[in-house]
Amino acid sequence: MKNFIIFGPPGAGKGSQAVILAKKYNLKHISTGDILREEIKNGTKLGLKVKSLMDEGALVSDDIILEIIENVILNAKGYSGFLYDGFPRTVYQFSALDEFLQKIGQRVDAVISLVVKEDVLIRRMLRRAEIEGRADDADINVVKTRIETYREQTEPLIEIFQKRGNYYPLEGDTTIEKNFNEICTLIDSLG
Ligand code: AMP
């Protein structure tokens, strides 16, 4: 089983790439953001708990996220691996994933990082709000908070990934197709 992390700030294009990559490589796409939005849509207890945090652009607690991840991994059948999108977002989440994967005899094979400048991220999220109607994309202040949250809590992970030697930064300010081809070349070269 392969484990790939698609990494980058909000609006970098992780979701778009994850969907097509998962299809091509038969990976289970795990988007914690999508899972949480589904919970909110269905009005579940969990959805109610996380809604206000998501609306303000803050992170949901590590415990909630890790429970979701473990459940999805343990229940996925018939895939060649996993593609984590929007996870891990804190050092703690990564340590827990790492430990969990070790326990089941797996590891993170590669961190594919989409590098995009801040003004492009903001523009993309505001545009996405018009298409997908995500409240946390529509408000410029929430968008800025999410980028700040990323810089403070998620970006420190890069140093850890670099030390592991499996961190692959790619230019994300390009077309979906070009980006996809580059990621495929990278994954294919990893064997
Ligand atoms: P995303 O769709 O990945 O941009 O996530 C949308 C929102 O869901 C984030 O702003 C967080 O509030 C929450 N969220 C998604 N994934 C995580 C995670 N791994 N850790 C904490 N909060 C998360």
Residues whose N, C-alpha, C, O or C-beta is under 5 A from the ligand:
A	BS01	AMP	P10 T32 G33 D34 L36 L53 M54 G57 A58 L59 V60 I65 D85 G86 F87 P88 R89
